[in-house]
Amino acid sequence: MDMTDFRGLATVLCALAFTAVVIWAYGPSRKQYFDDAAQLPFADEEKSADE
């Protein structure tokens, strides 16, 4: 196994890791979690009289 084989293997492993993270982040099971996290900055705002 020379350096070229190692670089090719590293590229394949990095591509697989990237694909796994993308599938995890955009998977339907994570949607509610990310929607809740997106609303956190607004959680401590007081309600106005109009609402």
N, CA, C and O atoms as a Maestro MAE file, in Angstrom:
{
 s_m_m2io_version
 :::
 2.0.0
}

f_m_ct {
 s_m_title
 :::
 protein
 m_atom[204] {
  # First column is atom index #
  i_m_mmod_type
  r_m_x_coord
  r_m_y_coord
  r_m_z_coord
  i_m_residue_number
  s_m_chain_name
  s_m_pdb_residue_name
  s_m_pdb_atom_name
  i_m_atomic_number
  :::
  1 25 0.857 -1.174 0.000 1 A "MET " " N  " 7
  2 3 0.000 0.000 0.000 1 A "MET " " CA " 6
  3 2 0.898 1.229 0.000 1 A "MET " " C  " 6
  4 15 1.637 1.475 0.953 1 A "MET " " O  " 8
  5 25 0.822 1.988 -1.072 2 A "ASP " " N  " 7
  6 3 1.650 3.187 -1.134 2 A "ASP " " CA " 6
  7 2 0.800 4.418 -0.796 2 A "ASP " " C  " 6
  8 15 -0.382 4.298 -0.474 2 A "ASP " " O  " 8
  9 25 1.405 5.570 -0.871 3 A "MET " " N  " 7
  10 3 0.748 6.810 -0.473 3 A "MET " " CA " 6
  11 2 -0.476 7.122 -1.329 3 A "MET " " C  " 6
  12 15 -1.450 7.683 -0.826 3 A "MET " " O  " 8
  13 25 -0.443 6.770 -2.602 4 A "THR " " N  " 7
  14 3 -1.572 7.031 -3.487 4 A "THR " " CA " 6
  15 2 -2.806 6.245 -3.045 4 A "THR " " C  " 6
  16 15 -3.919 6.771 -3.069 4 A "THR " " O  " 8
  17 25 -2.614 5.003 -2.646 5 A "ASP " " N  " 7
  18 3 -3.729 4.193 -2.140 5 A "ASP " " CA " 6
  19 2 -4.310 4.797 -0.863 5 A "ASP " " C  " 6
  20 15 -5.527 4.845 -0.685 5 A "ASP " " O  " 8
  21 25 -3.436 5.251 0.012 6 A "PHE " " N  " 7
  22 3 -3.880 5.866 1.262 6 A "PHE " " CA " 6
  23 2 -4.692 7.134 0.983 6 A "PHE " " C  " 6
  24 15 -5.726 7.350 1.616 6 A "PHE " " O  " 8
  25 25 -4.249 7.958 0.061 7 A "ARG " " N  " 7
  26 3 -4.976 9.185 -0.279 7 A "ARG " " CA " 6
  27 2 -6.339 8.869 -0.882 7 A "ARG " " C  " 6
  28 15 -7.325 9.541 -0.582 7 A "ARG " " O  " 8
  29 25 -6.395 7.848 -1.730 8 A "GLY " " N  " 7
  30 3 -7.671 7.442 -2.317 8 A "GLY " " CA " 6
  31 2 -8.637 6.939 -1.255 8 A "GLY " " C  " 6
  32 15 -9.820 7.277 -1.282 8 A "GLY " " O  " 8
  33 25 -8.148 6.142 -0.330 9 A "LEU " " N  " 7
  34 3 -8.967 5.639 0.764 9 A "LEU " " CA " 6
  35 2 -9.446 6.782 1.655 9 A "LEU " " C  " 6
  36 15 -10.604 6.798 2.074 9 A "LEU " " O  " 8
  37 25 -8.574 7.722 1.941 10 A "ALA " " N  " 7
  38 3 -8.951 8.871 2.770 10 A "ALA " " CA " 6
  39 2 -10.030 9.701 2.076 10 A "ALA " " C  " 6
  40 15 -10.948 10.192 2.733 10 A "ALA " " O  " 8
  41 25 -9.930 9.860 0.769 11 A "THR " " N  " 7
  42 3 -10.936 10.610 0.027 11 A "THR " " CA " 6
  43 2 -12.288 9.913 0.083 11 A "THR " " C  " 6
  44 15 -13.316 10.561 0.282 11 A "THR " " O  " 8
  45 25 -12.291 8.613 -0.089 12 A "VAL " " N  " 7
  46 3 -13.542 7.848 -0.029 12 A "VAL " " CA " 6
  47 2 -14.155 7.927 1.368 12 A "VAL " " C  " 6
  48 15 -15.367 8.102 1.498 12 A "VAL " " O  " 8
  49 25 -13.345 7.802 2.403 13 A "LEU " " N  " 7
  50 3 -13.856 7.879 3.768 13 A "LEU " " CA " 6
  51 2 -14.410 9.265 4.091 13 A "LEU " " C  " 6
  52 15 -15.436 9.381 4.760 13 A "LEU " " O  " 8
  53 25 -13.752 10.294 3.630 14 A "CYS " " N  " 7
  54 3 -14.246 11.661 3.850 14 A "CYS " " CA " 6
  55 2 -15.551 11.892 3.098 14 A "CYS " " C  " 6
  56 15 -16.454 12.544 3.621 14 A "CYS " " O  " 8
  57 25 -15.663 11.374 1.898 15 A "ALA " " N  " 7
  58 3 -16.905 11.511 1.137 15 A "ALA " " CA " 6
  59 2 -18.049 10.775 1.828 15 A "ALA " " C  " 6
  60 15 -19.169 11.283 1.875 15 A "ALA " " O  " 8
  61 25 -17.783 9.598 2.357 16 A "LEU " " N  " 7
  62 3 -18.808 8.854 3.092 16 A "LEU " " CA " 6
  63 2 -19.225 9.579 4.368 16 A "LEU " " C  " 6
  64 15 -20.411 9.627 4.695 16 A "LEU " " O  " 8
  65 25 -18.267 10.139 5.084 17 A "ALA " " N  " 7
  66 3 -18.581 10.886 6.301 17 A "ALA " " CA " 6
  67 2 -19.413 12.118 5.977 17 A "ALA " " C  " 6
  68 15 -20.369 12.424 6.690 17 A "ALA " " O  " 8
  69 25 -19.062 12.822 4.920 18 A "PHE " " N  " 7
  70 3 -19.824 14.002 4.507 18 A "PHE " " CA " 6
  71 2 -21.254 13.615 4.148 18 A "PHE " " C  " 6
  72 15 -22.202 14.286 4.555 18 A "PHE " " O  " 8
  73 25 -21.409 12.540 3.390 19 A "THR " " N  " 7
  74 3 -22.741 12.074 3.004 19 A "THR " " CA " 6
  75 2 -23.559 11.682 4.233 19 A "THR " " C  " 6
  76 15 -24.753 11.973 4.297 19 A "THR " " O  " 8
  77 25 -22.942 11.037 5.190 20 A "ALA " " N  " 7
  78 3 -23.640 10.644 6.411 20 A "ALA " " CA " 6
  79 2 -24.110 11.863 7.200 20 A "ALA " " C  " 6
  80 15 -25.223 11.864 7.727 20 A "ALA " " O  " 8
  81 25 -23.287 12.890 7.286 21 A "VAL " " N  " 7
  82 3 -23.673 14.107 8.014 21 A "VAL " " CA " 6
  83 2 -24.812 14.822 7.302 21 A "VAL " " C  " 6
  84 15 -25.731 15.319 7.953 21 A "VAL " " O  " 8
  85 25 -24.765 14.881 5.989 22 A "VAL " " N  " 7
  86 3 -25.841 15.529 5.231 22 A "VAL " " CA " 6
  87 2 -27.155 14.778 5.419 22 A "VAL " " C  " 6
  88 15 -28.197 15.398 5.631 22 A "VAL " " O  " 8
  89 25 -27.116 13.455 5.343 23 A "ILE " " N  " 7
  90 3 -28.333 12.663 5.541 23 A "ILE " " CA " 6
  91 2 -28.859 12.846 6.956 23 A "ILE " " C  " 6
  92 15 -30.069 12.950 7.153 23 A "ILE " " O  " 8
  93 25 -27.972 12.888 7.945 24 A "TRP " " N  " 7
  94 3 -28.391 13.104 9.330 24 A "TRP " " CA " 6
  95 2 -29.033 14.476 9.505 24 A "TRP " " C  " 6
  96 15 -30.076 14.600 10.147 24 A "TRP " " O  " 8
  97 25 -28.416 15.499 8.939 25 A "ALA " " N  " 7
  98 3 -28.893 16.863 9.149 25 A "ALA " " CA " 6
  99 2 -30.205 17.139 8.425 25 A "ALA " " C  " 6
  100 15 -31.057 17.854 8.952 25 A "ALA " " O  " 8
  101 25 -30.380 16.591 7.240 26 A "TYR " " N  " 7
  102 3 -31.570 16.876 6.452 26 A "TYR " " CA " 6
  103 2 -32.606 15.765 6.510 26 A "TYR " " C  " 6
  104 15 -33.586 15.800 5.765 26 A "TYR " " O  " 8
  105 25 -32.413 14.795 7.365 27 A "GLY " " N  " 7
  106 3 -33.368 13.708 7.489 27 A "GLY " " CA " 6
  107 2 -34.661 14.185 8.134 27 A "GLY " " C  " 6
  108 15 -34.648 15.124 8.928 27 A "GLY " " O  " 8
  109 25 -35.758 13.557 7.804 28 A "PRO " " N  " 7
  110 3 -37.055 13.983 8.334 28 A "PRO " " CA " 6
  111 2 -37.172 13.832 9.852 28 A "PRO " " C  " 6
  112 15 -37.967 14.534 10.477 28 A "PRO " " O  " 8
  113 25 -36.407 12.943 10.446 29 A "SER " " N  " 7
  114 3 -36.493 12.757 11.893 29 A "SER " " CA " 6
  115 2 -35.897 13.939 12.660 29 A "SER " " C  " 6
  116 15 -36.203 14.108 13.840 29 A "SER " " O  " 8
  117 25 -35.071 14.748 12.036 30 A "ARG " " N  " 7
  118 3 -34.433 15.887 12.702 30 A "ARG " " CA " 6
  119 2 -35.175 17.201 12.478 30 A "ARG " " C  " 6
  120 15 -34.806 18.214 13.073 30 A "ARG " " O  " 8
  121 25 -36.200 17.216 11.647 31 A "LYS " " N  " 7
  122 3 -36.886 18.456 11.281 31 A "LYS " " CA " 6
  123 2 -37.457 19.173 12.505 31 A "LYS " " C  " 6
  124 15 -37.247 20.375 12.666 31 A "LYS " " O  " 8
  125 25 -38.169 18.459 13.361 32 A "GLN " " N  " 7
  126 3 -38.769 19.093 14.532 32 A "GLN " " CA " 6
  127 2 -37.701 19.679 15.453 32 A "GLN " " C  " 6
  128 15 -37.880 20.774 15.986 32 A "GLN " " O  " 8
  129 25 -36.613 18.974 15.642 33 A "TYR " " N  " 7
  130 3 -35.527 19.469 16.491 33 A "TYR " " CA " 6
  131 2 -34.969 20.776 15.952 33 A "TYR " " C  " 6
  132 15 -34.777 21.727 16.709 33 A "TYR " " O  " 8
  133 25 -34.707 20.831 14.650 34 A "PHE " " N  " 7
  134 3 -34.134 22.040 14.063 34 A "PHE " " CA " 6
  135 2 -35.151 23.178 14.006 34 A "PHE " " C  " 6
  136 15 -34.775 24.344 14.125 34 A "PHE " " O  " 8
  137 25 -36.434 22.856 13.826 35 A "ASP " " N  " 7
  138 3 -37.458 23.904 13.869 35 A "ASP " " CA " 6
  139 2 -37.541 24.517 15.264 35 A "ASP " " C  " 6
  140 15 -37.653 25.734 15.406 35 A "ASP " " O  " 8
  141 25 -37.487 23.678 16.284 36 A "ASP " " N  " 7
  142 3 -37.495 24.188 17.661 36 A "ASP " " CA " 6
  143 2 -36.252 25.025 17.950 36 A "ASP " " C  " 6
  144 15 -36.341 26.071 18.593 36 A "ASP " " O  " 8
  145 25 -35.099 24.570 17.481 37 A "ALA " " N  " 7
  146 3 -33.857 25.312 17.701 37 A "ALA " " CA " 6
  147 2 -33.876 26.651 16.974 37 A "ALA " " C  " 6
  148 15 -33.303 27.625 17.462 37 A "ALA " " O  " 8
  149 25 -34.521 26.715 15.823 38 A "ALA " " N  " 7
  150 3 -34.598 27.966 15.070 38 A "ALA " " CA " 6
  151 2 -35.442 29.006 15.793 38 A "ALA " " C  " 6
  152 15 -35.255 30.205 15.586 38 A "ALA " " O  " 8
  153 25 -36.362 28.567 16.631 39 A "GLN " " N  " 7
  154 3 -37.239 29.489 17.351 39 A "GLN " " CA " 6
  155 2 -36.682 29.930 18.708 39 A "GLN " " C  " 6
  156 15 -37.268 30.800 19.353 39 A "GLN " " O  " 8
  157 25 -35.590 29.363 19.141 40 A "LEU " " N  " 7
  158 3 -35.019 29.707 20.447 40 A "LEU " " CA " 6
  159 2 -34.699 31.190 20.619 40 A "LEU " " C  " 6
  160 15 -34.932 31.714 21.708 40 A "LEU " " O  " 8
  161 25 -34.182 31.898 19.617 41 A "PRO " " N  " 7
  162 3 -33.903 33.319 19.832 41 A "PRO " " CA " 6
  163 2 -35.148 34.149 20.144 41 A "PRO " " C  " 6
  164 15 -35.048 35.235 20.715 41 A "PRO " " O  " 8
  165 25 -36.302 33.641 19.774 42 A "PHE " " N  " 7
  166 3 -37.545 34.383 19.983 42 A "PHE " " CA " 6
  167 2 -38.308 33.912 21.221 42 A "PHE " " C  " 6
  168 15 -39.378 34.443 21.517 42 A "PHE " " O  " 8
  169 25 -37.794 32.957 21.925 43 A "ALA " " N  " 7
  170 3 -38.506 32.339 23.043 43 A "ALA " " CA " 6
  171 2 -38.693 33.295 24.222 43 A "ALA " " C  " 6
  172 15 -39.684 33.181 24.943 43 A "ALA " " O  " 8
  173 25 -37.788 34.212 24.433 44 A "ASP " " N  " 7
  174 3 -37.900 35.073 25.607 44 A "ASP " " CA " 6
  175 2 -38.510 36.445 25.297 44 A "ASP " " C  " 6
  176 15 -38.527 37.317 26.166 44 A "ASP " " O  " 8
  177 25 -39.006 36.648 24.085 45 A "GLU " " N  " 7
  178 3 -39.647 37.915 23.762 45 A "GLU " " CA " 6
  179 2 -41.019 37.986 24.429 45 A "GLU " " C  " 6
  180 15 -41.753 37.000 24.488 45 A "GLU " " O  " 8
  181 25 -41.338 39.156 24.920 46 A "GLU " " N  " 7
  182 3 -42.652 39.335 25.542 46 A "GLU " " CA " 6
  183 2 -43.707 39.524 24.456 46 A "GLU " " C  " 6
  184 15 -43.431 40.070 23.388 46 A "GLU " " O  " 8
  185 25 -44.893 39.071 24.744 47 A "LYS " " N  " 7
  186 3 -46.000 39.221 23.800 47 A "LYS " " CA " 6
  187 2 -46.436 40.682 23.807 47 A "LYS " " C  " 6
  188 15 -46.484 41.319 24.859 47 A "LYS " " O  " 8
  189 25 -46.752 41.205 22.629 48 A "SER " " N  " 7
  190 3 -47.245 42.576 22.546 48 A "SER " " CA " 6
  191 2 -48.743 42.595 22.750 48 A "SER " " C  " 6
  192 15 -49.372 41.537 22.781 48 A "SER " " O  " 8
  193 25 -49.329 43.766 22.891 49 A "ALA " " N  " 7
  194 3 -50.764 43.907 23.130 49 A "ALA " " CA " 6
  195 2 -51.580 43.486 21.895 49 A "ALA " " C  " 6
  196 15 -52.760 43.158 22.020 49 A "ALA " " O  " 8
  197 25 -50.969 43.494 20.723 50 A "ASP " " N  " 7
  198 3 -51.686 43.153 19.493 50 A "ASP " " CA " 6
  199 2 -51.927 41.652 19.382 50 A "ASP " " C  " 6
  200 15 -52.808 41.229 18.632 50 A "ASP " " O  " 8
  201 25 -51.189 40.864 20.088 51 A "GLU " " N  " 7
  202 3 -51.302 39.404 19.926 51 A "GLU " " CA " 6
  203 2 -52.242 38.799 20.907 51 A "GLU " " C  " 6
  204 15 -52.444 37.585 20.900 51 A "GLU " " O  " 8
  :::
 }
 m_bond[203] {
  # First column is bond index #
  i_m_from
  i_m_to
  i_m_order
  :::
  1 1 2 1
  2 2 3 1
  3 3 4 2
  4 3 5 1
  5 5 6 1
  6 6 7 1
  7 7 8 2
  8 7 9 1
  9 9 10 1
  10 10 11 1
  11 11 12 2
  12 11 13 1
  13 13 14 1
  14 14 15 1
  15 15 16 2
  16 15 17 1
  17 17 18 1
  18 18 19 1
  19 19 20 2
  20 19 21 1
  21 21 22 1
  22 22 23 1
  23 23 24 2
  24 23 25 1
  25 25 26 1
  26 26 27 1
  27 27 28 2
  28 27 29 1
  29 29 30 1
  30 30 31 1
  31 31 32 2
  32 31 33 1
  33 33 34 1
  34 34 35 1
  35 35 36 2
  36 35 37 1
  37 37 38 1
  38 38 39 1
  39 39 40 2
  40 39 41 1
  41 41 42 1
  42 42 43 1
  43 43 44 2
  44 43 45 1
  45 45 46 1
  46 46 47 1
  47 47 48 2
  48 47 49 1
  49 49 50 1
  50 50 51 1
  51 51 52 2
  52 51 53 1
  53 53 54 1
  54 54 55 1
  55 55 56 2
  56 55 57 1
  57 57 58 1
  58 58 59 1
  59 59 60 2
  60 59 61 1
  61 61 62 1
  62 62 63 1
  63 63 64 2
  64 63 65 1
  65 65 66 1
  66 66 67 1
  67 67 68 2
  68 67 69 1
  69 69 70 1
  70 70 71 1
  71 71 72 2
  72 71 73 1
  73 73 74 1
  74 74 75 1
  75 75 76 2
  76 75 77 1
  77 77 78 1
  78 78 79 1
  79 79 80 2
  80 79 81 1
  81 81 82 1
  82 82 83 1
  83 83 84 2
  84 83 85 1
  85 85 86 1
  86 86 87 1
  87 87 88 2
  88 87 89 1
  89 89 90 1
  90 90 91 1
  91 91 92 2
  92 91 93 1
  93 93 94 1
  94 94 95 1
  95 95 96 2
  96 95 97 1
  97 97 98 1
  98 98 99 1
  99 99 100 2
  100 99 101 1
  101 101 102 1
  102 102 103 1
  103 103 104 2
  104 103 105 1
  105 105 106 1
  106 106 107 1
  107 107 108 2
  108 107 109 1
  109 109 110 1
  110 110 111 1
  111 111 112 2
  112 111 113 1
  113 113 114 1
  114 114 115 1
  115 115 116 2
  116 115 117 1
  117 117 118 1
  118 118 119 1
  119 119 120 2
  120 119 121 1
  121 121 122 1
  122 122 123 1
  123 123 124 2
  124 123 125 1
  125 125 126 1
  126 126 127 1
  127 127 128 2
  128 127 129 1
  129 129 130 1
  130 130 131 1
  131 131 132 2
  132 131 133 1
  133 133 134 1
  134 134 135 1
  135 135 136 2
  136 135 137 1
  137 137 138 1
  138 138 139 1
  139 139 140 2
  140 139 141 1
  141 141 142 1
  142 142 143 1
  143 143 144 2
  144 143 145 1
  145 145 146 1
  146 146 147 1
  147 147 148 2
  148 147 149 1
  149 149 150 1
  150 150 151 1
  151 151 152 2
  152 151 153 1
  153 153 154 1
  154 154 155 1
  155 155 156 2
  156 155 157 1
  157 157 158 1
  158 158 159 1
  159 159 160 2
  160 159 161 1
  161 161 162 1
  162 162 163 1
  163 163 164 2
  164 163 165 1
  165 165 166 1
  166 166 167 1
  167 167 168 2
  168 167 169 1
  169 169 170 1
  170 170 171 1
  171 171 172 2
  172 171 173 1
  173 173 174 1
  174 174 175 1
  175 175 176 2
  176 175 177 1
  177 177 178 1
  178 178 179 1
  179 179 180 2
  180 179 181 1
  181 181 182 1
  182 182 183 1
  183 183 184 2
  184 183 185 1
  185 185 186 1
  186 186 187 1
  187 187 188 2
  188 187 189 1
  189 189 190 1
  190 190 191 1
  191 191 192 2
  192 191 193 1
  193 193 194 1
  194 194 195 1
  195 195 196 2
  196 195 197 1
  197 197 198 1
  198 198 199 1
  199 199 200 2
  200 199 201 1
  201 201 202 1
  202 202 203 1
  203 203 204 2
  :::
 }
}
